[in-house]
């Protein structure tokens, strides 16, 4: 429905990659997704998964987590490009709506003469499970 409203097509392949990300429940590397895809479609190749991820990212359904070179499902479609991602070492990702903070940062960046070209902010943190494990 989300893609239809935007005039985009969520093909069965794109839907499967999104489904695999949802099932994992955490940030997942593209080659891990490829391995999972090959269990279903033995002929799956890296470009197939990367194209699906590029599409999902372009429509705001998926985040690329730069710091760990992985992908995670967007949990807030209305503020996807203005949120803050908190990334744990285990791959867990939390997303917080930070619309006001985003705009303050954009203004501060503009005052330096720079233009923001990538708006997602990633912070490193520990999820509750990793905090417990570290005690």
N, CA, C and O atoms as CSV, one atom per row, in Angstrom:
chain,resi,resn,atom,element,x,y,z
A,1,UNK,N,N,0.823,-1.195,0.000
A,1,UNK,CA,C,0.000,0.000,0.000
A,1,UNK,C,C,0.871,1.265,0.000
A,1,UNK,O,O,0.601,2.204,-0.748
A,2,UNK,N,N,1.899,1.287,0.826
A,2,UNK,CA,C,2.800,2.432,0.917
A,2,UNK,C,C,3.417,2.737,-0.444
A,2,UNK,O,O,3.440,3.891,-0.871
A,3,UNK,N,N,3.915,1.714,-1.122
A,3,UNK,CA,C,4.538,1.904,-2.434
A,3,UNK,C,C,3.498,2.315,-3.471
A,3,UNK,O,O,3.774,3.174,-4.308
A,4,UNK,N,N,2.329,1.729,-3.433
A,4,UNK,CA,C,1.265,2.080,-4.377
A,4,UNK,C,C,0.931,3.561,-4.295
A,4,UNK,O,O,0.787,4.226,-5.321
A,5,UNK,N,N,0.808,4.077,-3.085
A,5,UNK,CA,C,0.486,5.493,-2.896
A,5,UNK,C,C,1.565,6.392,-3.489
A,5,UNK,O,O,1.286,7.515,-3.908
A,6,UNK,N,N,2.784,5.895,-3.521
A,6,UNK,CA,C,3.905,6.671,-4.062
A,6,UNK,C,C,4.123,6.399,-5.546
A,6,UNK,O,O,5.034,6.963,-6.153
A,7,UNK,N,N,3.297,5.541,-6.133
A,7,UNK,CA,C,3.450,5.207,-7.542
A,7,UNK,C,C,4.633,4.289,-7.815
A,7,UNK,O,O,5.158,4.260,-8.928
A,8,UNK,N,N,5.048,3.543,-6.807
A,8,UNK,CA,C,6.181,2.621,-6.927
A,8,UNK,C,C,5.677,1.183,-6.904
A,8,UNK,O,O,4.599,0.900,-6.381
A,9,UNK,N,N,6.459,0.291,-7.467
A,9,UNK,CA,C,6.074,-1.112,-7.531
A,9,UNK,C,C,6.940,-1.947,-6.587
A,9,UNK,O,O,8.158,-2.019,-6.746
A,10,UNK,N,N,6.302,-2.566,-5.620
A,10,UNK,CA,C,6.995,-3.476,-4.711
A,10,UNK,C,C,6.892,-4.873,-5.312
A,10,UNK,O,O,5.944,-5.613,-5.050
A,11,UNK,N,N,7.885,-5.215,-6.121
A,11,UNK,CA,C,7.888,-6.505,-6.812
A,11,UNK,C,C,8.034,-7.636,-5.797
A,11,UNK,O,O,8.424,-7.394,-4.655
A,12,UNK,N,N,7.724,-8.869,-6.203
A,12,UNK,CA,C,7.887,-10.002,-5.280
A,12,UNK,C,C,9.324,-10.122,-4.745
A,12,UNK,O,O,9.520,-10.471,-3.581
A,13,UNK,N,N,10.306,-9.840,-5.567
A,13,UNK,CA,C,11.694,-9.913,-5.118
A,13,UNK,C,C,11.993,-8.846,-4.066
A,13,UNK,O,O,12.601,-9.136,-3.036
A,14,UNK,N,N,11.571,-7.629,-4.327
A,14,UNK,CA,C,11.765,-6.540,-3.358
A,14,UNK,C,C,11.035,-6.861,-2.061
A,14,UNK,O,O,11.548,-6.622,-0.968
A,15,UNK,N,N,9.837,-7.401,-2.198
A,15,UNK,CA,C,9.045,-7.770,-1.025
A,15,UNK,C,C,9.753,-8.853,-0.216
A,15,UNK,O,O,9.718,-8.825,1.014
A,16,UNK,N,N,10.390,-9.801,-0.889
A,16,UNK,CA,C,11.088,-10.882,-0.190
A,16,UNK,C,C,12.295,-10.341,0.572
A,16,UNK,O,O,12.546,-10.749,1.706
A,17,UNK,N,N,13.040,-9.427,-0.043
A,17,UNK,CA,C,14.196,-8.831,0.647
A,17,UNK,C,C,13.709,-8.056,1.869
A,17,UNK,O,O,14.305,-8.153,2.942
A,18,UNK,N,N,12.643,-7.296,1.715
A,18,UNK,CA,C,12.070,-6.566,2.850
A,18,UNK,C,C,11.615,-7.537,3.935
A,18,UNK,O,O,11.835,-7.294,5.122
A,19,UNK,N,N,10.992,-8.620,3.535
A,19,UNK,CA,C,10.525,-9.636,4.480
A,19,UNK,C,C,11.698,-10.253,5.247
A,19,UNK,O,O,11.608,-10.470,6.455
A,20,UNK,N,N,12.786,-10.532,4.549
A,20,UNK,CA,C,13.968,-11.094,5.219
A,20,UNK,C,C,14.533,-10.112,6.244
A,20,UNK,O,O,14.960,-10.516,7.326
A,21,UNK,N,N,14.534,-8.839,5.905
A,21,UNK,CA,C,15.000,-7.827,6.863
A,21,UNK,C,C,14.077,-7.757,8.074
A,21,UNK,O,O,14.543,-7.656,9.209
A,22,UNK,N,N,12.788,-7.810,7.835
A,22,UNK,CA,C,11.832,-7.788,8.945
A,22,UNK,C,C,12.007,-9.010,9.836
A,22,UNK,O,O,11.951,-8.897,11.061
A,23,UNK,N,N,12.219,-10.170,9.234
A,23,UNK,CA,C,12.402,-11.406,9.999
A,23,UNK,C,C,13.667,-11.364,10.847
A,23,UNK,O,O,13.694,-11.901,11.954
A,24,UNK,N,N,14.704,-10.734,10.332
A,24,UNK,CA,C,15.968,-10.710,11.073
A,24,UNK,C,C,15.848,-9.854,12.329
A,24,UNK,O,O,16.470,-10.150,13.349
A,25,UNK,N,N,15.046,-8.792,12.253
A,25,UNK,CA,C,14.838,-7.943,13.415
A,25,UNK,C,C,16.020,-7.061,13.774
A,25,UNK,O,O,16.026,-6.425,14.828
A,26,UNK,N,N,17.016,-7.017,12.909
A,26,UNK,CA,C,18.196,-6.184,13.173
A,26,UNK,C,C,18.853,-5.822,11.848
A,26,UNK,O,O,18.435,-6.282,10.786
A,27,UNK,N,N,19.877,-5.002,11.927
A,27,UNK,CA,C,20.612,-4.637,10.726
A,27,UNK,C,C,21.271,-5.890,10.150
A,27,UNK,O,O,21.839,-6.704,10.878
A,28,UNK,N,N,21.182,-6.022,8.839
A,28,UNK,CA,C,21.669,-7.224,8.168
A,28,UNK,C,C,22.510,-6.832,6.963
A,28,UNK,O,O,22.148,-5.934,6.203
A,29,UNK,N,N,23.618,-7.506,6.803
A,29,UNK,CA,C,24.498,-7.235,5.670
A,29,UNK,C,C,23.893,-7.804,4.392
A,29,UNK,O,O,23.158,-8.791,4.427
A,30,UNK,N,N,24.210,-7.170,3.265
A,30,UNK,CA,C,23.645,-7.574,1.978
A,30,UNK,C,C,23.977,-9.024,1.643
A,30,UNK,O,O,23.128,-9.747,1.121
A,31,UNK,N,N,25.196,-9.455,1.937
A,31,UNK,CA,C,25.558,-10.831,1.592
A,31,UNK,C,C,24.861,-11.854,2.492
A,31,UNK,O,O,24.670,-13.000,2.083
A,32,UNK,N,N,24.488,-11.467,3.680
A,32,UNK,CA,C,23.675,-12.346,4.530
A,32,UNK,C,C,22.284,-12.485,3.915
A,32,UNK,O,O,21.714,-13.576,3.883
A,33,UNK,N,N,21.747,-11.366,3.427
A,33,UNK,CA,C,20.454,-11.414,2.739
A,33,UNK,C,C,20.553,-12.266,1.478
A,33,UNK,O,O,19.636,-13.022,1.157
A,34,UNK,N,N,21.665,-12.139,0.769
A,34,UNK,CA,C,21.869,-12.948,-0.434
A,34,UNK,C,C,21.874,-14.437,-0.095
A,34,UNK,O,O,21.262,-15.241,-0.797
A,35,UNK,N,N,22.567,-14.798,0.981
A,35,UNK,CA,C,22.584,-16.206,1.407
A,35,UNK,C,C,21.173,-16.702,1.700
A,35,UNK,O,O,20.820,-17.823,1.334
A,36,UNK,N,N,20.370,-15.877,2.356
A,36,UNK,CA,C,18.984,-16.252,2.656
A,36,UNK,C,C,18.156,-16.356,1.382
A,36,UNK,O,O,17.328,-17.256,1.244
A,37,UNK,N,N,18.383,-15.436,0.455
A,37,UNK,CA,C,17.665,-15.475,-0.822
A,37,UNK,C,C,18.003,-16.745,-1.595
A,37,UNK,O,O,17.130,-17.340,-2.227
A,38,UNK,N,N,19.253,-17.155,-1.546
A,38,UNK,CA,C,19.675,-18.350,-2.283
A,38,UNK,C,C,19.030,-19.617,-1.743
A,38,UNK,O,O,18.924,-20.611,-2.461
A,39,UNK,N,N,18.600,-19.595,-0.489
A,39,UNK,CA,C,17.876,-20.734,0.068
A,39,UNK,C,C,16.499,-20.875,-0.587
A,39,UNK,O,O,15.933,-21.966,-0.651
A,40,UNK,N,N,15.976,-19.747,-1.071
A,40,UNK,CA,C,14.652,-19.716,-1.690
A,40,UNK,C,C,14.758,-19.773,-3.214
A,40,UNK,O,O,14.056,-20.535,-3.879
A,41,UNK,N,N,15.663,-18.938,-3.749
A,41,UNK,CA,C,15.901,-18.841,-5.191
A,41,UNK,C,C,17.384,-19.068,-5.417
A,41,UNK,O,O,18.183,-18.145,-5.262
A,42,UNK,N,N,17.760,-20.282,-5.779
A,42,UNK,CA,C,19.180,-20.645,-5.872
A,42,UNK,C,C,19.975,-19.766,-6.841
A,42,UNK,O,O,21.190,-19.640,-6.690
A,43,UNK,N,N,19.333,-19.171,-7.810
A,43,UNK,CA,C,20.036,-18.357,-8.794
A,43,UNK,C,C,20.219,-16.908,-8.394
A,43,UNK,O,O,20.676,-16.107,-9.209
A,44,UNK,N,N,19.879,-16.541,-7.170
A,44,UNK,CA,C,20.008,-15.147,-6.745
A,44,UNK,C,C,21.464,-14.709,-6.808
A,44,UNK,O,O,22.368,-15.447,-6.415
A,45,UNK,N,N,21.677,-13.493,-7.308
A,45,UNK,CA,C,23.023,-12.945,-7.458
A,45,UNK,C,C,23.116,-11.621,-6.706
A,45,UNK,O,O,22.094,-10.989,-6.440
A,46,UNK,N,N,24.339,-11.191,-6.360
A,46,UNK,CA,C,24.498,-9.933,-5.619
A,46,UNK,C,C,23.770,-8.738,-6.231
A,46,UNK,O,O,23.123,-7.995,-5.493
A,47,UNK,N,N,23.845,-8.514,-7.564
A,47,UNK,CA,C,23.145,-7.341,-8.105
A,47,UNK,C,C,21.645,-7.358,-7.835
A,47,UNK,O,O,21.030,-6.305,-7.662
A,48,UNK,N,N,21.058,-8.545,-7.800
A,48,UNK,CA,C,19.629,-8.665,-7.539
A,48,UNK,C,C,19.284,-8.126,-6.158
A,48,UNK,O,O,18.347,-7.341,-6.006
A,49,UNK,N,N,20.035,-8.544,-5.166
A,49,UNK,CA,C,19.779,-8.096,-3.792
A,49,UNK,C,C,20.113,-6.611,-3.648
A,49,UNK,O,O,19.358,-5.866,-3.024
A,50,UNK,N,N,21.227,-6.182,-4.214
A,50,UNK,CA,C,21.602,-4.770,-4.111
A,50,UNK,C,C,20.589,-3.859,-4.802
A,50,UNK,O,O,20.293,-2.777,-4.297
A,51,UNK,N,N,20.057,-4.275,-5.939
A,51,UNK,CA,C,19.037,-3.460,-6.614
A,51,UNK,C,C,17.774,-3.367,-5.749
A,51,UNK,O,O,17.170,-2.300,-5.632
A,52,UNK,N,N,17.386,-4.483,-5.152
A,52,UNK,CA,C,16.211,-4.471,-4.270
A,52,UNK,C,C,16.453,-3.552,-3.083
A,52,UNK,O,O,15.574,-2.776,-2.706
A,53,UNK,N,N,17.641,-3.635,-2.490
A,53,UNK,CA,C,17.967,-2.768,-1.350
A,53,UNK,C,C,18.010,-1.295,-1.763
A,53,UNK,O,O,17.555,-0.430,-1.016
A,54,UNK,N,N,18.549,-1.010,-2.936
A,54,UNK,CA,C,18.574,0.375,-3.432
A,54,UNK,C,C,17.157,0.917,-3.570
A,54,UNK,O,O,16.873,2.047,-3.174
A,55,UNK,N,N,16.267,0.099,-4.137
A,55,UNK,CA,C,14.880,0.523,-4.277
A,55,UNK,C,C,14.247,0.761,-2.909
A,55,UNK,O,O,13.650,1.810,-2.671
A,56,UNK,N,N,14.378,-0.207,-2.016
A,56,UNK,CA,C,13.766,-0.099,-0.690
A,56,UNK,C,C,14.294,1.115,0.063
A,56,UNK,O,O,13.553,1.768,0.798
A,57,UNK,N,N,15.568,1.414,-0.122
A,57,UNK,CA,C,16.147,2.594,0.508
A,57,UNK,C,C,15.606,3.872,-0.140
A,57,UNK,O,O,15.312,4.841,0.560
A,58,UNK,N,N,15.473,3.881,-1.455
A,58,UNK,CA,C,15.009,5.082,-2.161
A,58,UNK,C,C,13.575,5.462,-1.811
A,58,UNK,O,O,13.223,6.642,-1.835
A,59,UNK,N,N,12.744,4.470,-1.486
A,59,UNK,CA,C,11.355,4.773,-1.117
A,59,UNK,C,C,11.179,4.927,0.390
A,59,UNK,O,O,10.066,5.157,0.862
A,60,UNK,N,N,12.265,4.802,1.149
A,60,UNK,CA,C,12.195,5.052,2.583
A,60,UNK,C,C,11.770,3.875,3.430
A,60,UNK,O,O,11.389,4.055,4.586
A,61,UNK,N,N,11.825,2.665,2.880
A,61,UNK,CA,C,11.449,1.491,3.667
A,61,UNK,C,C,12.627,0.892,4.419
A,61,UNK,O,O,12.443,0.128,5.367
A,62,UNK,N,N,13.829,1.238,3.996
A,62,UNK,CA,C,15.042,0.643,4.558
A,62,UNK,C,C,16.094,1.731,4.768
A,62,UNK,O,O,16.213,2.665,3.975
A,63,UNK,N,N,16.842,1.591,5.841
A,63,UNK,CA,C,17.999,2.454,6.110
A,63,UNK,C,C,19.274,1.695,5.770
A,63,UNK,O,O,19.367,0.489,6.000
A,64,UNK,N,N,20.241,2.395,5.230
A,64,UNK,CA,C,21.580,1.824,5.104
A,64,UNK,C,C,22.348,2.307,6.322
A,64,UNK,O,O,22.509,3.510,6.530
A,65,UNK,N,N,22.818,1.367,7.121
A,65,UNK,CA,C,23.573,1.699,8.328
A,65,UNK,C,C,25.051,1.746,7.928
A,65,UNK,O,O,25.725,0.719,7.851
A,66,UNK,N,N,25.523,2.943,7.681
A,66,UNK,CA,C,26.879,3.143,7.170
A,66,UNK,C,C,27.941,2.565,8.105
A,66,UNK,O,O,28.904,1.949,7.647
A,67,UNK,N,N,27.770,2.759,9.391
A,67,UNK,CA,C,28.824,2.402,10.349
A,67,UNK,C,C,29.113,0.902,10.394
A,67,UNK,O,O,30.216,0.494,10.758
A,68,UNK,N,N,28.130,0.081,10.027
A,68,UNK,CA,C,28.357,-1.365,10.040
A,68,UNK,C,C,28.094,-1.993,8.668
A,68,UNK,O,O,28.067,-3.216,8.531
A,69,UNK,N,N,27.900,-1.139,7.652
A,69,UNK,CA,C,27.678,-1.593,6.280
A,69,UNK,C,C,26.570,-2.645,6.210
A,69,UNK,O,O,26.770,-3.753,5.712
A,70,UNK,N,N,25.407,-2.270,6.717
A,70,UNK,CA,C,24.270,-3.188,6.768
A,70,UNK,C,C,22.990,-2.395,6.496
A,70,UNK,O,O,23.025,-1.177,6.318
A,71,UNK,N,N,21.879,-3.098,6.467
A,71,UNK,CA,C,20.589,-2.493,6.170
A,71,UNK,C,C,19.583,-2.870,7.260
A,71,UNK,O,O,19.625,-3.972,7.807
A,72,UNK,N,N,18.680,-1.934,7.565
A,72,UNK,CA,C,17.649,-2.178,8.577
A,72,UNK,C,C,16.336,-1.571,8.097
A,72,UNK,O,O,16.327,-0.579,7.368
A,73,UNK,N,N,15.246,-2.171,8.509
A,73,UNK,CA,C,13.920,-1.684,8.150
A,73,UNK,C,C,13.663,-0.356,8.852
A,73,UNK,O,O,14.018,-0.171,10.016
A,74,UNK,N,N,13.039,0.558,8.122
A,74,UNK,CA,C,12.636,1.840,8.698
A,74,UNK,C,C,11.383,1.609,9.531
A,74,UNK,O,O,10.425,0.993,9.064
A,75,UNK,N,N,11.394,2.100,10.756
A,75,UNK,CA,C,10.248,1.885,11.646
A,75,UNK,C,C,9.356,3.108,11.769
A,75,UNK,O,O,8.334,3.071,12.454
A,76,UNK,N,N,9.744,4.197,11.100
A,76,UNK,CA,C,8.939,5.409,11.169
A,76,UNK,C,C,8.908,6.050,9.797
A,76,UNK,O,O,9.703,6.944,9.507
A,77,UNK,N,N,7.995,5.601,8.952
A,77,UNK,CA,C,7.964,6.043,7.563
A,77,UNK,C,C,7.684,7.525,7.402
A,77,UNK,O,O,8.022,8.103,6.369
A,78,UNK,N,N,7.077,8.152,8.393
A,78,UNK,CA,C,6.756,9.573,8.256
A,78,UNK,C,C,7.961,10.477,8.528
A,78,UNK,O,O,7.982,11.619,8.070
A,79,UNK,N,N,8.943,9.999,9.248
A,79,UNK,CA,C,10.119,10.819,9.569
A,79,UNK,C,C,11.421,10.098,9.234
A,79,UNK,O,O,12.451,10.331,9.866
A,80,UNK,N,N,11.366,9.240,8.256
A,80,UNK,CA,C,12.488,8.359,7.946
A,80,UNK,C,C,13.792,9.113,7.738
A,80,UNK,O,O,14.825,8.690,8.256
A,81,UNK,N,N,13.780,10.189,7.015
A,81,UNK,CA,C,15.015,10.890,6.674
A,81,UNK,C,C,15.419,11.923,7.729
A,81,UNK,O,O,16.442,12.592,7.582
A,82,UNK,N,N,14.630,12.052,8.776
A,82,UNK,CA,C,14.915,13.072,9.773
A,82,UNK,C,C,15.114,12.495,11.158
A,82,UNK,O,O,15.160,13.232,12.143
A,83,UNK,N,N,15.230,11.202,11.237
A,83,UNK,CA,C,15.386,10.564,12.532
A,83,UNK,C,C,16.836,10.350,12.888
A,83,UNK,O,O,17.747,10.699,12.138
A,84,UNK,N,N,17.020,9.774,14.041
A,84,UNK,CA,C,18.348,9.396,14.512
A,84,UNK,C,C,18.321,7.887,14.723
A,84,UNK,O,O,17.402,7.351,15.343
A,85,UNK,N,N,19.327,7.221,14.207
A,85,UNK,CA,C,19.444,5.776,14.363
A,85,UNK,C,C,20.439,5.489,15.471
A,85,UNK,O,O,21.537,6.046,15.483
A,86,UNK,N,N,20.066,4.632,16.393
A,86,UNK,CA,C,20.976,4.190,17.443
A,86,UNK,C,C,21.326,2.749,17.101
A,86,UNK,O,O,20.449,1.888,17.025
A,87,UNK,N,N,22.611,2.494,16.895
A,87,UNK,CA,C,23.083,1.212,16.388
A,87,UNK,C,C,23.909,0.513,17.453
A,87,UNK,O,O,24.863,1.080,17.987
A,88,UNK,N,N,23.534,-0.729,17.757
A,88,UNK,CA,C,24.268,-1.541,18.730
A,88,UNK,C,C,25.283,-2.411,18.005
A,88,UNK,O,O,25.146,-2.690,16.814
A,89,UNK,N,N,26.293,-2.830,18.734
A,89,UNK,CA,C,27.320,-3.709,18.167
A,89,UNK,C,C,26.758,-5.031,17.675
A,89,UNK,O,O,27.361,-5.671,16.812
A,90,UNK,N,N,25.611,-5.457,18.205
A,90,UNK,CA,C,24.991,-6.728,17.810
A,90,UNK,C,C,24.139,-6.585,16.560
A,90,UNK,O,O,23.653,-7.583,16.026
A,91,UNK,N,N,23.949,-5.355,16.083
A,91,UNK,CA,C,23.136,-5.125,14.900
A,91,UNK,C,C,21.735,-4.632,15.195
A,91,UNK,O,O,20.992,-4.297,14.273
A,92,UNK,N,N,21.359,-4.580,16.463
A,92,UNK,CA,C,20.050,-4.019,16.813
A,92,UNK,C,C,20.060,-2.533,16.464
A,92,UNK,O,O,21.065,-1.849,16.657
A,93,UNK,N,N,18.939,-2.045,15.952
A,93,UNK,CA,C,18.830,-0.647,15.565
A,93,UNK,C,C,17.538,-0.089,16.130
A,93,UNK,O,O,16.478,-0.703,16.004
A,94,UNK,N,N,17.630,1.075,16.753
A,94,UNK,CA,C,16.443,1.796,17.205
A,94,UNK,C,C,16.410,3.105,16.436
A,94,UNK,O,O,17.450,3.666,16.089
A,95,UNK,N,N,15.225,3.572,16.181
A,95,UNK,CA,C,15.049,4.801,15.415
A,95,UNK,C,C,14.196,5.753,16.239
A,95,UNK,O,O,13.120,5.386,16.711
A,96,UNK,N,N,14.675,6.962,16.408
A,96,UNK,CA,C,13.882,7.947,17.149
A,96,UNK,C,C,13.565,9.130,16.233
A,96,UNK,O,O,14.379,9.537,15.405
A,97,UNK,N,N,12.373,9.657,16.407
A,97,UNK,CA,C,11.937,10.825,15.652
A,97,UNK,C,C,12.661,12.044,16.226
A,97,UNK,O,O,12.507,12.382,17.400
A,98,UNK,N,N,13.440,12.682,15.384
A,98,UNK,CA,C,14.212,13.838,15.847
A,98,UNK,C,C,14.065,14.987,14.863
A,98,UNK,O,O,15.046,15.639,14.506
A,99,UNK,N,N,12.833,15.232,14.428
A,99,UNK,CA,C,12.552,16.243,13.424
A,99,UNK,C,C,13.162,17.590,13.813
A,99,UNK,O,O,13.829,18.223,12.995
A,100,UNK,N,N,12.943,18.029,15.036
A,100,UNK,CA,C,13.464,19.326,15.484
A,100,UNK,C,C,14.978,19.360,15.498
A,100,UNK,O,O,15.586,20.339,15.065
A,101,UNK,N,N,15.588,18.296,15.995
A,101,UNK,CA,C,17.048,18.213,16.037
A,101,UNK,C,C,17.608,18.218,14.624
A,101,UNK,O,O,18.614,18.877,14.357
A,102,UNK,N,N,16.974,17.497,13.725
A,102,UNK,CA,C,17.419,17.441,12.331
A,102,UNK,C,C,17.462,18.849,11.721
A,102,UNK,O,O,18.444,19.227,11.082
A,103,UNK,N,N,16.396,19.611,11.924
A,103,UNK,CA,C,16.342,20.949,11.337
A,103,UNK,C,C,17.343,21.902,11.976
A,103,UNK,O,O,17.905,22.756,11.290
A,104,UNK,N,N,17.569,21.771,13.259
A,104,UNK,CA,C,18.592,22.599,13.916
A,104,UNK,C,C,19.963,22.265,13.332
A,104,UNK,O,O,20.753,23.167,13.052
A,105,UNK,N,N,20.247,20.986,13.147
A,105,UNK,CA,C,21.528,20.582,12.565
A,105,UNK,C,C,21.688,21.108,11.136
A,105,UNK,O,O,22.753,21.606,10.771
A,106,UNK,N,N,20.643,20.998,10.341
A,106,UNK,CA,C,20.707,21.492,8.963
A,106,UNK,C,C,21.012,22.981,8.961
A,106,UNK,O,O,21.838,23.440,8.172
A,107,UNK,N,N,20.358,23.743,9.831
A,107,UNK,CA,C,20.617,25.189,9.921
A,107,UNK,C,C,22.054,25.466,10.362
A,107,UNK,O,O,22.719,26.335,9.799
A,108,UNK,N,N,22.531,24.736,11.360
A,108,UNK,CA,C,23.910,24.921,11.843
A,108,UNK,C,C,24.912,24.573,10.745
A,108,UNK,O,O,25.912,25.268,10.564
A,109,UNK,N,N,24.638,23.500,10.021
A,109,UNK,CA,C,25.533,23.092,8.936
A,109,UNK,C,C,25.542,24.159,7.851
A,109,UNK,O,O,26.602,24.504,7.330
A,110,UNK,N,N,24.381,24.679,7.509
A,110,UNK,CA,C,24.288,25.722,6.487
A,110,UNK,C,C,25.063,26.970,6.901
A,110,UNK,O,O,25.635,27.659,6.057
A,111,UNK,N,N,25.079,27.257,8.203
A,111,UNK,CA,C,25.808,28.451,8.671
A,111,UNK,C,C,27.315,28.315,8.495
A,111,UNK,O,O,28.029,29.317,8.551
A,112,UNK,N,N,27.811,27.110,8.286
A,112,UNK,CA,C,29.242,26.900,8.037
A,112,UNK,C,C,29.587,26.973,6.557
A,112,UNK,O,O,30.757,26.919,6.178
A,113,UNK,N,N,28.542,27.098,5.711
A,113,UNK,CA,C,28.763,27.129,4.278
A,113,UNK,C,C,28.662,25.762,3.624
A,113,UNK,O,O,28.843,25.635,2.413
A,114,UNK,N,N,28.373,24.739,4.420
A,114,UNK,CA,C,28.209,23.390,3.885
A,114,UNK,C,C,26.734,23.111,3.617
A,114,UNK,O,O,25.849,23.767,4.167
A,115,UNK,N,N,26.496,22.137,2.771
A,115,UNK,CA,C,25.150,21.652,2.505
A,115,UNK,C,C,25.109,20.181,2.869
A,115,UNK,O,O,25.957,19.402,2.434
A,116,UNK,N,N,24.138,19.809,3.654
A,116,UNK,CA,C,23.985,18.417,4.063
A,116,UNK,C,C,23.535,17.581,2.873
A,116,UNK,O,O,22.524,17.893,2.244
A,117,UNK,N,N,24.276,16.519,2.559
A,117,UNK,CA,C,23.892,15.660,1.434
A,117,UNK,C,C,23.354,14.313,1.898
A,117,UNK,O,O,22.700,13.609,1.129
A,118,UNK,N,N,23.619,13.958,3.122
A,118,UNK,CA,C,23.056,12.732,3.684
A,118,UNK,C,C,22.545,13.082,5.062
A,118,UNK,O,O,23.307,13.528,5.920
A,119,UNK,N,N,21.235,12.878,5.282
A,119,UNK,CA,C,20.617,13.384,6.487
A,119,UNK,C,C,20.464,12.434,7.651
A,119,UNK,O,O,20.065,12.857,8.736
A,120,UNK,N,N,20.771,11.151,7.459
A,120,UNK,CA,C,20.589,10.240,8.577
A,120,UNK,C,C,21.768,10.324,9.527
A,120,UNK,O,O,22.929,10.345,9.119
A,121,UNK,N,N,21.436,10.370,10.786
A,121,UNK,CA,C,22.452,10.457,11.825
A,121,UNK,C,C,22.486,9.130,12.568
A,121,UNK,O,O,21.454,8.634,13.019
A,122,UNK,N,N,23.680,8.560,12.693
A,122,UNK,CA,C,23.843,7.292,13.404
A,122,UNK,C,C,24.632,7.527,14.683
A,122,UNK,O,O,25.670,8.189,14.679
A,123,UNK,N,N,24.130,6.982,15.759
A,123,UNK,CA,C,24.840,7.022,17.028
A,123,UNK,C,C,25.078,5.593,17.475
A,123,UNK,O,O,24.241,4.719,17.250
A,124,UNK,N,N,26.204,5.356,18.100
A,124,UNK,CA,C,26.490,4.024,18.621
A,124,UNK,C,C,25.952,3.925,20.038
A,124,UNK,O,O,26.077,4.859,20.830
A,125,UNK,N,N,25.352,2.786,20.345
A,125,UNK,CA,C,24.812,2.561,21.683
A,125,UNK,C,C,24.791,1.068,21.970
A,125,UNK,O,O,25.217,0.257,21.147
A,126,UNK,N,N,24.301,0.725,23.121
A,126,UNK,CA,C,24.121,-0.694,23.490
A,126,UNK,C,C,22.648,-0.954,23.721
A,126,UNK,O,O,21.991,-0.224,24.463
A,127,UNK,N,N,22.123,-1.998,23.082
A,127,UNK,CA,C,20.728,-2.369,23.321
A,127,UNK,C,C,20.620,-2.973,24.720
A,127,UNK,O,O,21.631,-3.264,25.359
A,128,UNK,N,N,19.395,-3.157,25.186
A,128,UNK,CA,C,19.170,-3.674,26.542
A,128,UNK,C,C,19.832,-5.054,26.735
A,128,UNK,O,O,20.421,-5.324,27.782
A,129,UNK,N,N,19.728,-5.921,25.715
A,129,UNK,CA,C,20.323,-7.258,25.834
A,129,UNK,C,C,21.848,-7.185,25.986
A,129,UNK,O,O,22.432,-7.901,26.799
A,130,UNK,N,N,22.480,-6.320,25.200
A,130,UNK,CA,C,23.945,-6.196,25.288
A,130,UNK,C,C,24.388,-5.551,26.592
A,130,UNK,O,O,25.461,-5.867,27.105
A,131,UNK,N,N,23.575,-4.652,27.132
A,131,UNK,CA,C,23.898,-4.071,28.434
A,131,UNK,C,C,23.894,-5.165,29.485
A,131,UNK,O,O,24.800,-5.229,30.316
A,132,UNK,N,N,22.876,-6.034,29.459
A,132,UNK,CA,C,22.778,-7.128,30.432
A,132,UNK,C,C,23.966,-8.079,30.275
A,132,UNK,O,O,24.558,-8.510,31.265
A,133,UNK,N,N,24.309,-8.404,29.028
A,133,UNK,CA,C,25.432,-9.303,28.783
A,133,UNK,C,C,26.758,-8.721,29.258
A,133,UNK,O,O,27.669,-9.461,29.630
A,134,UNK,N,N,26.864,-7.397,29.245
A,134,UNK,CA,C,28.137,-6.769,29.623
A,134,UNK,C,C,28.299,-6.631,31.138
A,134,UNK,O,O,29.377,-6.263,31.605
A,135,UNK,N,N,27.257,-6.917,31.906
A,135,UNK,CA,C,27.345,-6.793,33.371
A,135,UNK,C,C,28.095,-7.918,34.001
A,135,UNK,O,O,28.250,-7.950,35.221
